[in-house]
Amino acid sequence: MSESHEVEVDEELEALLGFLRDARGFDFTGYKRSSLGRRIRKRMTDIEVSSYADYRDRLETSADEFSTLFNTILINVTSVFRDPDAWTFLQREVVPELLAESGPGDEIRVWSAGCSSGEEAYSLAIMFAEALGIEETLNRVKIYGTDVDEEALRDARSGLYTAKSLEPLSAELRDKYFEQNGAQYSFRPDLRRKVIFGRHDITRDAPISRLDLLVCRNTLMYFNVEAQTQIIDRYHFALREGGFLFLGKAEMLLNDADRFEVTSMRQRVFRRRPGDSGPPYHPAPVKIRPGVGLESHATTRSRQVRDLLLDSSLTSSVALDSDGTVVMINNHARVQFGLTTNDIGRPFQDLEISYRPVELRSLIEQSGHERRILRVNGVERRIGEDLQYFDILVQPLMGTNGLLVATSISFTDVTVSTQLKTEVKRVREDLETAYEELQSTNEELETTNEELQSSIEELETTNEELQSTNEELETTNEELQSGNEELETMNEELRIRTEELGEARAFLEGVMSSIAAGVVVLDKECKVKSWNRGAVDMWGLRTDEVMDEAFFGLDFGLPTAGLRPFIQQCLDSGKPTEAVVVPAINRIGRAVHCSVVCSPFQGHNGGVVLLMEEGRTEGAE
C-alpha cells in the first residue's frame, strides 16, 4: 500500500470516529488505532463493505448497525474472579490493610471501572462479604460498577449468570451468594442492592470520588498514551490518600512513581501516595440569614451595585434556589452558553448547560446532600472545531438554620492556561529529549560504569516497548477468546444436532430391521441404497455385498430382468405400481412366488422402494 493511500485511509478512519462521536456520543478517538481499526474492519468484512466512507453511509441508513458495531468494538471478556492469583493477593494483602486503616463505622467506597457484564463488581462484593461478613458489608460497603456499553450494563443489573460462567467459584461460595433461577443463577438480593451500576465514560465524565479501592482491569490497554495519561489523572483524583488502584496484567504505571507507589508489580496493584489530588481549594459555604434568601436588607442602590458586580463578573455564574429553579444568570454565562434572561425561572434540569459539557445535576444533588463544595477541573467543551476548558465549582448556600437555600455554579474559563500547560509539557519533553541526546554523547567518553548505566537506560526503553507490545498481544488474546467462546457455542449446537440425527438414523434402522418383508431402496440409476434384514433373510445376500451395486446385475433367486419395466414405469410416472408376482428361489433353494410392489422414493435425489413378500410355496427343487 502506498504512503498516500495509507494517509487517505487514516483520514477516512478519523472521519468515521468523528461521526460516531457526533452522532451517538461515543468518543473512540482516544483508543489505539491499531486495535480499533482492526475491530472496525472485522465488522466491515462481515457485511462486505470495503471502505470506511461506504461503512459510514451504511451507519447513516441503518440505526441497528450502530449497536452491532459497538458490540464489536467493546470486547466484553470477563469472568468471576478473573486471574485468581491477582484476586488472592487482593484478598490476603490489600483488603486487610484497607480495613485496618478505616474506622469501625467508616464507609468503604469501591469503583469497578469498565465492569462489562458485572462479574467483576459482584466479585468485589463477595470479597468484602467474606472479609467483613454480610451484615457489616451491607452497612459499610458501597460498590459502583460503570461501563459505556448499555447492553452489557443491562446484563450486569440483572445479576443473572449461567452455571458455566460461575465455574471459577467453589460450590460453597456459589450456593452462598447466588440463588438458582431456572437454568441460571441470580446474585443474592441484599448484596445486589449495594452494587450500583451506571453508564460512565472514563475519558470524559467526572470520576467517582473518595475511593478506597479502584479496579480497572484490561481497559487502559485499549487507549493511546495521551488518553491513558488523562484517565490516570482522573483516577488519582478519585482515590483518597492511601487508596489502592488494581490494574490488569497487561497494564502498568511506568511514569507515575511520584503519585503512586508499587504494592505488587506482579499483580499490578498500586497505592496513591499522600499529596494533592487535584482541586485544592474548598471555600466555606456562604451563610444566608433565614427568611431573607439571596436578597439582603441593603438599600436599593446597594442592591443595584451588587447586581451589576455579579452580572459583570468575568466568571460565568448561575444560581439556583432549593427547588432547582434558575434565579440568576450573569452576563458572562449568557454569552458563553447561549442563555437568556428568559431562562430565569425555568427548571435548571431543562437547560442544556445542566448536562453539557458535564453532568451537573448529580453534582448539585451531591453537593446539597453532603453540604460541601464540589469542584471539577479541566472539563472539555467543543464548539465546532474549537475546544474550551472550564473549572466548575458547585457551592451550596446554607441559611443560618443549616438548611439549603440555594446553589451557586461558577464556570472559570481555563482554556488559555490549559493550552499553555500543554505547550509547556511539549517543550519540556523536547528539552528532555535534547538532554538525553547530549547525555548519550557524553556517556561515550565516560568510564565503563557510565556505559553500563547507558545500557540500563536502553533496557528500560526496551521494557516500555515490550510493555506496549504486551498490551497489543493481550488485546488480540481477548479478541481470540471472544471468538473461541462463539465457536464453542456453535460446536455445542452441532453436537446436539448430531445426536438428534443419530437418534433418527437409529430409529429408521430399527424400523427397517423390524419389517419381515424384504425392503430394497434403489436410486435413479437403479443402484442399491438400502437392503434390510428381511431382504437378507429372503435372498441370502448381505448388505455389504449389494450396497451401491447395480440391482439388475445382482445374481440371486429373483429374476430382476422381468421387473425392469415396472421399475422404469414407477421412475417415470412417480406413482406406485400394482403388485407383481414373479416366480423366484429363496436363499434355502425353495421355489416361491414373490410379490413385488414398486413405490417412488420421496427422499434426496429420488429413486424407488421395492417391497418383496414370499407367496405360497410351489415345492422344493
C-alpha positions in Angstrom: 0.0 0.0 0.0 1.4 3.4 -1.0 2.0 6.2 1.6 -0.6 8.5 0.1 -3.2 5.7 0.2 -2.3 5.0 3.9 -2.9 8.7 4.7 -6.2 8.6 2.9 -7.3 5.5 4.8 -6.2 7.1 8.1 -8.2 10.3 7.3 -11.3 8.2 6.5 -11.0 6.3 9.8 -10.7 9.6 11.7 -13.7 11.0 9.9 -15.7 7.8 10.8 -14.7 8.2 14.5 -15.8 11.9 14.5 -19.1 10.8 13.0 -19.6 8.2 15.8 -18.8 10.8 18.4 -21.1 13.5 17.0 -24.0 11.1 16.0 -24.1 8.8 19.1 -21.9 10.4 21.7 -19.3 7.6 21.7 -15.8 9.1 21.7 -13.4 6.4 20.4 -10.7 9.0 19.4 -8.6 8.1 22.5 -8.4 4.4 21.5 -5.4 2.8 20.0 -5.8 3.0 16.2 -4.3 -0.5 15.6 -6.8 -2.4 17.6 -9.7 0.0 16.9 -9.1 -0.2 13.1 -8.9 -4.0 13.3 -12.2 -4.3 15.1 -14.0 -1.9 12.7 -12.5 -3.7 9.7 -13.7 -7.0 11.1 -17.3 -5.7 11.1 -16.9 -4.3 7.6 -15.7 -7.7 6.4 -18.7 -9.4 7.9 -21.1 -7.1 5.9 -18.9 -7.0 2.8 -18.1 -3.3 3.0 -14.7 -2.3 1.6 -14.1 1.4 2.7 -14.6 3.5 5.8 -16.6 6.0 3.7 -19.0 3.3 2.5 -19.4 2.0 6.0 -20.3 5.5 7.3 -23.1 5.5 4.6 -24.3 2.2 6.0 -24.4 3.6 9.5 -26.4 6.7 8.3 -29.0 4.4 6.8 -29.2 1.6 9.4 -29.7 2.5 13.0 -29.3 -1.1 14.1 -25.8 -1.2 12.7 -24.6 1.2 15.4 -25.5 -1.4 18.1 -23.7 -4.2 16.2 -20.6 -2.0 15.7 -20.4 -1.0 19.4 -20.6 -4.7 20.4 -17.8 -5.5 18.0 -15.5 -2.7 19.3 -16.3 -3.1 23.0 -14.9 -6.5 23.8 -16.7 -7.8 26.9 -14.3 -10.6 28.0 -14.7 -11.0 31.8 -15.5 -13.6 34.4 -15.9 -14.0 38.2 -12.5 -13.6 40.0 -10.6 -13.5 36.7 -6.9 -14.1 37.2 -7.3 -15.9 40.6 -3.7 -15.2 41.7 -4.3 -11.4 41.5 -7.6 -11.6 43.4 -6.0 -13.8 46.0 -3.3 -11.1 46.6 -6.0 -8.5 46.8 -7.9 -10.6 49.4 -4.9 -11.5 51.6 -2.8 -8.3 51.4 -4.8 -5.3 50.2 -8.2 -5.8 51.9 -6.9 -6.4 55.4 -4.7 -3.3 55.2 -7.6 -1.2 53.8 -9.9 -2.4 56.6 -7.2 -1.7 59.3 -6.8 1.9 58.2 -10.6 2.6 58.2 -12.7 3.2 61.3 -15.2 0.7 62.5 -18.1 2.6 61.0 -16.4 4.3 58.1 -17.9 3.8 54.6 -15.8 1.8 52.2 -16.2 3.1 48.6 -15.1 0.9 45.7 -15.3 1.5 41.9 -15.2 -1.1 39.2 -14.5 0.9 36.0 -15.2 -0.9 32.8 -17.2 -3.6 34.6 -18.7 -5.1 31.4 -21.5 -7.5 32.4 -20.9 -7.1 36.1 -18.9 -10.2 37.1 -16.0 -8.1 38.5 -18.3 -5.8 40.6 -20.0 -8.9 42.1 -16.6 -10.5 42.7 -15.7 -7.4 44.8 -19.0 -7.7 46.8 -18.2 -11.4 47.5 -14.6 -10.5 48.5 -15.7 -7.8 51.1 -18.5 -10.0 52.4 -16.0 -12.8 53.1 -13.7 -10.3 54.8 -16.3 -8.3 56.8 -19.3 -10.6 57.0 -22.5 -10.0 55.1 -24.1 -7.7 57.8 -21.2 -5.3 58.1 -20.8 -5.3 54.3 -24.4 -4.2 53.9 -23.8 -1.4 56.4 -20.4 -0.1 55.2 -19.5 -1.1 51.6 -20.7 0.8 48.5 -19.6 -0.6 45.1 -20.0 1.3 41.8 -19.9 -0.5 38.5 -19.6 1.6 35.3 -19.2 1.0 31.6 -20.0 2.7 28.3 -21.8 -0.4 26.9 -25.5 -0.1 27.8 -26.2 -3.7 26.7 -23.5 -5.0 29.0 -24.9 -2.9 31.8 -28.4 -4.4 31.4 -26.9 -7.8 31.9 -25.0 -6.6 34.9 -28.1 -5.1 36.5 -30.0 -8.4 36.1 -27.3 -10.3 38.1 -28.2 -13.5 36.2 -25.4 -15.9 35.1 -25.1 -19.4 33.8 -23.6 -22.3 35.7 -20.6 -22.3 33.3 -19.8 -18.6 34.0 -19.7 -19.3 37.7 -17.3 -22.3 37.5 -14.4 -20.3 39.0 -16.4 -20.1 42.2 -16.4 -23.1 44.6 -19.7 -24.8 45.2 -19.8 -23.3 48.7 -19.4 -19.7 47.5 -21.8 -20.2 44.6 -24.6 -21.5 46.9 -23.9 -18.8 49.5 -24.0 -15.8 47.1 -26.2 -17.0 44.2 -29.7 -18.4 44.1 -30.7 -20.8 41.3 -33.3 -19.3 39.0 -34.2 -21.9 36.4 -31.2 -22.7 34.2 -29.4 -19.6 35.6 -28.2 -18.2 39.0 -29.1 -14.8 40.4 -26.9 -12.8 42.8 -28.4 -12.6 46.3 -30.7 -9.6 46.5 -29.5 -8.0 49.8 -25.9 -7.6 48.5 -27.2 -6.8 45.0 -28.6 -3.5 46.4 -25.1 -2.4 47.5 -23.8 -2.6 43.9 -24.8 0.4 41.8 -24.4 0.2 38.0 -24.4 3.2 35.6 -23.1 4.4 32.3 -19.8 6.3 32.6 -17.1 7.3 30.1 -13.7 7.3 31.8 -12.3 9.6 29.1 -14.9 12.3 29.5 -17.1 12.0 32.6 -16.1 13.3 36.1 -14.8 10.4 38.3 -16.4 9.0 41.4 -14.5 10.4 44.4 -13.2 9.5 47.8 -12.5 5.9 46.8 -10.7 3.3 48.9 -10.3 0.9 46.0 -10.4 1.4 42.2 -10.5 -1.6 39.9 -9.8 -1.0 36.2 -8.5 -4.2 34.6 -7.7 -4.7 31.0 -9.3 -1.4 30.0 -6.4 1.1 29.8 -4.6 -1.1 27.2 -7.2 -0.1 24.5 -6.3 3.6 24.8 -3.4 5.6 23.4 -0.8 7.2 25.6 -2.5 10.6 25.8 -5.8 9.1 26.8 -4.2 6.8 29.4 -2.5 9.8 31.0 -5.8 11.7 31.3 -7.5 8.6 32.7 -4.7 8.1 35.3 -5.1 11.8 36.3 -8.8 11.2 36.9 -8.1 8.0 38.9 -5.5 9.9 41.1 -8.1 12.5 41.9 -10.8 9.8 42.6 -8.7 7.9 45.1 -8.3 9.1 48.7 -4.8 9.2 50.1 -3.6 5.6 50.6 -6.3 4.3 48.3 -5.5 1.3 46.1 -5.5 1.0 42.3 -5.9 -2.5 40.8 -5.0 -2.8 37.0 -4.9 -5.6 34.5 -1.9 -7.8 33.9 -1.0 -6.0 30.6 -1.1 -2.5 32.2 1.5 -0.6 34.3 2.2 2.8 35.7 5.8 3.4 34.5 5.8 7.2 34.7 3.8 7.9 37.8 6.1 6.8 40.6 5.7 10.3 42.2 2.0 9.8 42.6 1.6 6.0 43.0 3.8 3.6 44.9 4.0 -0.1 43.9 2.3 -2.6 46.2 2.7 -5.5 43.9 4.1 -5.1 40.3 3.4 -8.8 39.5 -0.3 -8.4 40.4 -0.5 -4.8 39.1 -1.6 -3.3 42.5 -0.6 0.3 43.2 -1.3 2.8 46.0 -1.9 6.5 45.9 0.9 8.5 47.6 0.0 11.3 50.0 -0.3 14.7 48.3 -2.6 17.0 46.3 -5.3 15.1 44.5 -6.3 17.9 42.2 -8.6 20.6 43.3 -7.1 22.0 46.5 -9.5 24.9 47.1 -12.7 24.4 49.1 -14.2 27.8 50.2 -16.5 27.7 53.1 -20.3 27.6 52.4 -21.9 31.0 52.3 -24.2 31.6 55.3 -27.5 33.4 54.5 -29.9 34.8 57.0 -33.2 32.8 57.2 -36.2 34.4 55.7 -34.1 36.7 53.6 -32.9 34.3 50.8 -30.5 35.7 48.3 -31.6 39.3 48.9 -30.1 41.4 51.7 -31.6 44.3 53.6 -29.3 46.8 51.9 -30.5 49.9 50.2 -31.8 49.8 46.6 -28.6 51.5 45.4 -26.5 48.8 47.1 -28.6 46.1 45.5 -28.1 47.7 42.1 -24.3 47.8 42.6 -24.3 44.2 43.8 -26.4 43.1 40.8 -24.1 45.0 38.4 -21.0 43.4 40.0 -22.5 39.9 39.7 -23.6 40.5 36.2 -20.3 41.9 35.0 -18.2 39.2 36.7 -15.6 37.6 34.3 -16.6 34.2 35.7 -19.8 32.7 34.3 -22.2 32.1 37.2 -25.6 30.5 37.5 -27.6 30.4 40.8 -30.5 28.0 41.6 -32.9 28.0 44.5 -33.5 25.0 46.7 -36.1 23.6 44.2 -33.6 23.7 41.3 -35.2 26.7 39.6 -32.8 29.2 38.0 -32.8 32.5 39.9 -29.7 34.2 38.4 -27.6 34.1 35.2 -24.9 36.7 34.8 -23.9 38.3 31.6 -20.8 36.2 31.0 -22.8 33.0 31.4 -25.4 34.2 29.0 -22.8 35.0 26.3 -20.7 31.9 27.0 -23.5 29.3 27.0 -26.2 30.9 24.8 -28.6 31.6 27.8 -31.1 34.4 28.0 -32.9 36.2 30.8 -36.0 34.3 29.8 -34.3 31.1 31.2 -34.5 32.6 34.7 -37.4 30.9 36.4 -37.1 27.7 34.4 -36.1 24.4 36.0 -32.3 24.0 35.7 -32.6 20.4 34.5 -34.4 21.7 31.3 -31.4 23.7 30.2 -28.6 22.2 28.1 -26.0 23.5 30.5 -27.3 21.1 33.1 -25.8 18.1 31.3 -23.3 19.6 28.8 -20.3 19.9 28.9 -20.6 17.8 32.1 -23.5 16.2 34.0 -24.2 18.8 36.7 -27.5 17.6 38.1 -25.9 14.7 40.1 -23.2 17.0 41.3 -25.7 19.6 42.5 -27.6 16.9 44.4 -24.4 15.5 45.9 -23.2 19.0 46.9 -26.5 19.8 48.7 -26.8 16.4 50.3 -23.2 16.4 51.6 -23.2 20.2 52.5 -19.8 20.7 50.8 -18.3 22.4 47.7 -17.6 20.2 44.7 -15.0 21.1 42.0 -14.5 19.6 38.6 -11.3 20.7 36.8 -10.5 20.7 33.1 -14.0 20.0 31.7 -13.8 19.9 27.9 -16.4 21.7 25.8 -16.4 21.5 22.0 -17.7 24.3 19.8 -17.4 23.4 16.2 -13.7 22.7 15.7 -12.6 24.7 18.8 -12.1 23.3 22.3 -12.7 25.1 25.6 -11.8 24.0 29.1 -13.6 25.0 32.3 -13.1 24.6 36.1 -16.6 24.2 37.5 -17.4 25.0 41.2 -20.7 23.8 42.7 -21.3 25.6 46.0 -24.3 25.1 48.4 -25.6 28.2 50.0 -26.8 27.5 53.5 -29.1 29.5 55.8 -28.3 30.1 59.5 -30.7 27.3 60.3 -28.4 24.9 58.4 -31.0 24.3 55.5 -30.1 24.6 51.9 -31.3 27.9 50.5 -29.6 28.0 47.0 -26.8 26.6 44.9 -24.2 28.7 43.0 -22.5 27.2 39.9 -19.5 29.0 38.5 -17.6 28.3 35.3 -14.0 29.5 35.1 -12.6 29.5 31.6 -9.1 27.9 31.8 -8.7 27.3 28.1 -5.6 29.5 27.8 -3.9 28.1 30.9 -4.7 24.5 29.8 -3.2 25.2 26.3 -0.2 26.8 27.9 0.3 23.8 30.1 0.1 21.5 27.1 2.6 23.7 25.3 4.9 23.7 28.3 4.7 20.0 28.6 5.6 19.6 24.9 8.6 22.0 25.3 9.7 20.1 28.4 9.5 16.8 26.5 11.6 18.4 23.7 14.2 19.6 26.2 14.3 16.3 27.9 14.9 14.6 24.5 17.7 17.1 23.8 19.2 16.5 27.2 19.0 12.7 26.7 20.9 13.1 23.3 23.6 15.2 25.0 23.8 12.7 27.8 24.2 9.9 25.4 27.1 11.8 23.7 28.8 12.4 27.0 28.4 8.7 28.0 30.6 7.6 25.0 33.5 9.5 26.7 32.9 8.3 30.2 34.0 5.2 32.1 32.8 1.6 31.8 30.4 2.2 34.7 28.7 5.0 32.8 28.4 2.8 29.8 26.7 0.2 31.9 24.3 2.9 33.1 23.5 3.8 29.4 22.8 0.1 28.8 20.4 0.0 31.7 18.5 3.0 30.3 18.3 1.3 26.9 16.9 -1.8 28.7 14.3 0.4 30.3 13.3 1.8 27.0 13.1 -1.7 25.6 10.9 -2.7 28.6 8.4 0.1 27.7 8.3 -1.1 24.1 7.8 -4.7 25.3 5.0 -3.4 27.6 3.3 -1.7 24.6 3.7 -5.0 22.6 2.3 -6.9 25.5 -0.8 -4.7 25.6 -1.4 -5.4 21.9 -1.0 -9.1 22.5 -3.4 -9.0 25.4 -5.9 -7.2 23.2 -5.5 -9.8 20.5 -5.8 -12.6 23.1 -9.1 -11.2 24.3 -10.4 -11.0 20.8 -9.4 -14.6 20.2 -11.0 -15.6 23.5 -14.2 -13.9 22.4 -14.1 -15.7 19.1 -13.4 -19.0 20.8 -16.5 -18.6 23.0 -18.6 -18.1 19.9 -17.0 -21.3 18.3 -17.7 -23.3 21.5 -21.4 -22.2 21.3 -21.6 -23.3 17.6 -19.8 -26.6 18.4 -22.4 -27.3 21.2 -25.2 -26.7 18.7 -23.6 -29.0 16.2 -23.2 -31.7 18.8 -26.9 -31.5 19.7 -27.8 -31.7 16.0 -25.5 -34.7 15.5 -27.1 -36.5 18.5 -30.6 -35.9 17.1 -29.5 -37.1 13.6 -28.0 -40.3 15.2 -31.2 -41.0 17.1 -33.3 -40.5 13.9 -30.9 -42.8 12.0 -31.1 -45.5 14.7 -34.9 -45.2 14.8 -35.1 -45.6 11.0 -32.7 -48.6 11.0 -34.8 -50.2 13.8 -38.0 -49.8 11.7 -36.3 -51.2 8.6 -34.9 -54.2 10.5 -38.3 -54.9 12.1 -40.1 -55.3 8.8 -40.3 -59.0 7.9 -40.7 -58.4 4.2 -37.7 -57.5 2.0 -37.3 -53.8 1.5 -34.8 -52.5 -1.1 -34.2 -48.8 -1.9 -32.8 -48.0 -5.4 -31.6 -44.6 -6.7 -32.4 -43.3 -10.1 -29.6 -45.3 -11.7 -31.1 -48.5 -10.0 -28.2 -48.9 -7.7 -28.9 -50.4 -4.3 -29.0 -47.8 -1.5 -30.7 -49.8 1.3 -31.1 -53.6 1.8 -33.0 -54.5 5.0 -32.7 -57.7 7.2 -35.9 -59.1 5.5 -34.1 -59.0 2.1 -31.0 -60.7 3.6 -33.2 -63.5 5.1 -35.1 -63.9 1.8 -32.3 -63.9 -0.7 -29.1 -64.7 1.3 -27.1 -61.7 0.2 -25.6 -59.5 2.9 -26.0 -55.7 2.9 -22.3 -55.0 2.4 -22.4 -57.3 -0.7 -25.0 -55.3 -2.5 -24.6 -51.7 -1.4 -24.0 -49.3 -4.4 -24.2 -52.3 -6.8 -26.5 -52.3 -9.9 -29.7 -54.1 -8.9 -30.1 -55.7 -12.3 -26.6 -57.1 -12.2 -27.1 -59.0 -8.9 -27.2 -62.8 -9.1 -29.8 -64.1 -6.6 -33.0 -66.0 -6.8 -35.2 -63.1 -8.1 -35.4 -62.7 -11.9 -34.7 -58.9 -11.8 -34.8 -58.5 -15.6 -38.5 -59.1 -15.5 -39.0 -56.2 -13.0 -37.2 -53.6 -15.2 -40.3 -52.3 -17.0 -42.3 -51.9 -13.7 -39.4 -50.1 -12.0 -38.9 -47.8 -15.0 -42.6 -47.1 -15.1 -42.5 -46.1 -11.4 -39.5 -43.8 -12.0 -41.1 -42.1 -15.0 -44.6 -41.6 -13.5 -43.6 -41.0 -9.9 -46.6 -43.3 -8.9 -46.6 -46.7 -7.2 -47.2 -49.8 -9.4 -49.6 -52.6 -8.6 -48.2 -55.8 -7.0 -46.4 -58.1 -9.5 -46.0 -61.8 -8.7 -42.9 -63.4 -10.1 -41.5 -66.9 -9.5 -38.3 -66.9 -7.5 -36.0 -69.1 -5.5 -35.3 -68.1 -1.9 -32.0 -68.4 0.0 -32.6 -72.1 1.0 -33.3 -73.1 -2.6 -37.1 -73.2 -2.2 -39.2 -72.1 -5.2 -41.6 -69.4 -4.2 -44.0 -66.8 -5.6 -42.6 -63.4 -4.8 -45.0 -60.4 -4.7 -43.2 -57.2 -5.6 -44.6 -53.7 -5.1 -42.7 -50.7 -6.6 -43.2 -47.2 -5.0 -41.4 -43.9 -5.7 -38.8 -42.9 -3.1 -39.5 -39.3 -2.0 -36.1 -38.8 -0.4 -33.0 -37.0 -1.6 -32.4 -37.4 -5.4 -35.4 -39.7 -5.8 -35.5 -43.4 -6.7 -37.8 -46.3 -5.9 -38.6 -48.6 -3.0 -39.2 -52.3 -3.6 -41.4 -54.3 -1.1 -40.9 -58.0 -1.6 -43.0 -60.7 0.2 -43.0 -64.5 -0.3 -46.2 -66.1 -1.6 -47.4 -69.7 -1.4 -44.6 -72.3 -1.9 -44.9 -74.3 -5.1 -42.5 -77.0 -4.0 -38.9 -77.8 -3.5 -36.4 -78.4 -6.3 
